[in-house]
Amino acid sequence: MSTAPTILLKRAYEPASPSDGLRILVDRLWPRGVSKEKAALSEWMKEIAPSDELRKWFNHDPARWDEFRSRYLHELESHSEQLTHLRQLAKAGRVTLIYGAKDQEHNEAVVLRDVLCPSC
């Protein structure tokens, strides 16, 4: 019997907690005003984040969400090694994807979680 991976999402501005498990920043840019100590990251996987071009185009506009999601899924096709790495970490224990966006429903971490664990 295999256990489903546990992947949570959390803003970089929320306090770190032991219940977060591995904390992995999935933004291309470091969150403004957050120290490395406060971030308490296990890893920073900026290469898996949306491209600068896509990030700037999206500009956190919920009206562009569906198109952003589609374009980002297409970009993720070239990041199979990073996706495999994240899946392996999630199978071993809890992983929390850390992001900087204010919008908790429309950001790259939501897309990544859905790719890595559709049932999470």
C-alpha positions as CSV (number, residue, x, y, z in Angstrom):
1,M,0.0,0.0,0.0
2,S,1.6,3.3,-1.1
3,T,0.8,6.5,0.7
4,A,-0.1,9.6,-1.3
5,P,2.4,12.4,-1.0
6,T,1.7,15.3,1.3
7,I,2.3,18.6,-0.4
8,L,1.2,21.8,1.3
9,L,1.4,25.4,0.2
10,K,2.5,28.4,2.3
11,R,3.4,32.0,1.7
12,A,7.0,33.0,2.4
13,Y,5.7,35.7,4.8
14,E,4.0,33.2,7.1
15,P,6.1,31.8,10.0
16,A,8.0,28.5,9.4
17,S,6.7,25.6,11.4
18,P,8.1,22.1,12.2
19,S,4.9,20.7,10.7
20,D,5.9,22.2,7.3
21,G,8.3,19.3,6.7
22,L,10.7,20.2,3.9
23,R,10.2,23.9,2.9
24,I,11.0,24.5,-0.8
25,L,10.8,27.9,-2.3
26,V,9.4,27.6,-5.9
27,D,9.7,31.3,-6.9
28,R,12.3,32.6,-9.3
29,L,12.7,35.7,-7.1
30,W,13.6,35.8,-3.4
31,P,10.6,37.1,-1.4
32,R,11.3,40.8,-0.5
33,G,12.1,41.4,3.1
34,V,12.4,37.8,4.1
35,S,15.7,36.7,5.6
36,K,17.3,33.3,4.9
37,E,16.9,32.5,8.6
38,K,13.2,33.4,8.6
39,A,12.5,31.5,5.4
40,A,14.0,28.4,7.0
41,L,14.2,26.7,3.5
42,S,15.4,23.2,2.8
43,E,15.8,24.2,-0.9
44,W,15.3,27.0,-3.4
45,M,14.2,25.5,-6.7
46,K,14.1,28.7,-8.8
47,E,14.7,26.8,-12.0
48,I,11.2,25.2,-11.7
49,A,9.5,28.5,-11.3
50,P,7.7,30.2,-14.3
51,S,10.1,31.9,-16.8
52,D,10.6,35.6,-16.3
53,E,8.7,36.2,-19.5
54,L,5.6,34.2,-18.2
55,R,5.9,35.7,-14.7
56,K,5.9,39.2,-16.0
57,W,3.1,38.5,-18.5
58,F,0.9,37.0,-15.8
59,N,1.6,39.8,-13.3
60,H,-0.7,38.0,-10.8
61,D,-3.8,38.9,-12.7
62,P,-6.6,36.4,-11.9
63,A,-8.2,37.1,-15.3
64,R,-5.1,35.6,-16.9
65,W,-5.0,32.5,-14.6
66,D,-6.3,29.9,-17.1
67,E,-3.8,31.0,-19.7
68,F,-1.0,31.3,-17.2
69,R,-1.7,27.8,-15.9
70,S,-1.7,26.4,-19.4
71,R,1.6,28.1,-20.3
72,Y,3.3,27.1,-17.1
73,L,2.2,23.5,-17.5
74,H,3.9,23.6,-20.9
75,E,7.1,25.0,-19.4
76,L,7.1,22.3,-16.7
77,E,7.4,19.7,-19.5
78,S,11.0,20.6,-19.7
79,H,11.6,20.2,-16.0
80,S,11.1,16.5,-15.5
81,E,14.2,16.0,-13.3
82,Q,13.0,18.7,-10.9
83,L,9.5,17.3,-10.9
84,T,10.8,13.8,-10.2
85,H,13.0,15.2,-7.4
86,L,10.0,16.9,-5.8
87,R,7.8,13.8,-6.1
88,Q,10.5,11.7,-4.4
89,L,10.8,14.2,-1.5
90,A,7.0,14.2,-1.1
91,K,6.8,10.4,-1.0
92,A,9.4,10.4,1.8
93,G,7.6,13.0,3.9
94,R,5.7,16.2,4.1
95,V,6.8,19.0,1.6
96,T,5.6,22.6,1.8
97,L,5.9,24.6,-1.4
98,I,6.8,28.2,-0.5
99,Y,5.7,31.1,-2.6
100,G,5.7,34.9,-2.3
101,A,2.5,35.9,-4.1
102,K,-0.3,37.5,-2.1
103,D,-2.9,35.6,-4.0
104,Q,-3.2,32.1,-2.4
105,E,-5.3,30.7,-5.3
106,H,-3.5,32.0,-8.3
107,N,0.2,31.3,-8.2
108,E,2.8,28.8,-9.5
109,A,2.8,26.8,-6.3
110,V,-0.9,25.9,-6.9
111,V,0.0,24.6,-10.4
112,L,3.0,22.6,-9.1
113,R,1.0,21.0,-6.3
114,D,-1.7,19.9,-8.7
115,V,1.0,18.4,-11.1
116,L,2.8,16.6,-8.3
117,C,-0.3,15.5,-6.4
118,P,-3.6,15.9,-8.1
119,S,-5.4,14.5,-5.1
120,C,-3.8,16.7,-2.5
